[in-house]
Amino acid sequence: MGKRTSLAFSPAIAIGVMGVCVFAIAVGATFIGPYPLSIGEVWTAFGRLLAGGGDWAPTQIDRVLFSVRMPRVAAALMVGASLAAAGTVYQGLFRNPLVSPDILGVSTGAGLGAAAGIYLSLPVLAIQGLAFAVGMATVALVYMIAMAVRGHEPTLVLVLAGVVLGALAGACISLLKILADPYDQLPAITFWLLGSLASIKVADVWSSLPAVLIGLVPLVLLRWRMNLMSLGDEEAAALGVDPKRLRVLFVAAATLMTASVVAISGVVGWVGLVMPHIARLAVGPNFNRLLPAAMLMGAGYMLIVDTLARTMAETETPLGILTAFLGAPVFLWLLASGRRGW
């Protein structure tokens, strides 16, 4: 008999356990922070909100819970799930376990848009919109270059074009950092590029949620076709699907999800690279099970990292630093202990 491809006896049970764990982490993250909340205070705050109606006057606890803590928890869930989902799609689509959501330059492009917005002293909403637009435009340009170059394997050209444009966008960011005001703009650009959810508001969550859902819908509806795409273009075409159209659709969906969350959180690395690997070990490579497992793991991981970011020191710790410190050793362990097949 062949070796098992999953560490779990039942993928459905594993996904259910993951969901319960993520819910427990979210509840715990609601109470933990520089201003800790007790169960009684949270219960009373919800009671005041439900009973107050139009005459509800928020107290300090209400403001901490409903305006700061819960939007941040929701944003962490959305960011982690979206990046993990995008990483799962890219790794299967390009058949490469080292691929992450920023392989086509979306994160670097979003960083360029945000850096330009900060340099121009635009309001926060405009900075987020510019980050989203430039991130999407970068991937669109990458795809146009890949379609224009003939005579080479399309997937390879797509990845190389993403690397080149990502490097170009990185150079533009460096130029803006040199030109920026070193006392005001430069720290803001640097902190944004390291990733943070410190300034998340309810409006930020609602503004990004529609784009995340729009990108998630085709991944869910066409999840069985993703299994065929992971076999290669020739095999997928032989099984009755159009690999070129599906590649465009999957790339667009994953890019939309990535750009929408990067626009509000900044550049957060390692989530989309490591979480799909751990999920694959837990439930196997079938995309039907792998997608929800990776999203749950990414959401839980981002919640843990964000909770550490706002509690481990007096000042806010950037998310990119923590995800690198936690993700790099785990990824090295996966490389050392993983099977040749993935």
Secondary structure, 3 states (H helix, E strand, C coil): CCCCCCCCCCHHHHHHHHHHHHHHHHHHHHHCCCCCCCHHHHHHHHHHHHHHHHHCCCCHHHHHHHHHHHHHHHHHHHHHHHHHHHHHHHHHHCCCCCCCCCCCCHHHHHHHHHHHHHHCCCCHHHHHHHHHHHHHHHHHHHHHHHHHCCCCCHHHHHHHHHHHHHHHHHHHHHHHHHHCCCCCHHHHHHHHHHCCCCCCCHHHHHHHHHHHHHHHHHHHHCHHHHHHHCCCHHHHHHCCCCHHHHHHHHHHHHHHHHHHHHHHHCCCCCHHHHHHHHHHHHHCCCHHHHHHHHHHHHHHHHHHHHHHHHHCCCCCCCHHHHHHHHHHHHHHHHHHHCCCCC
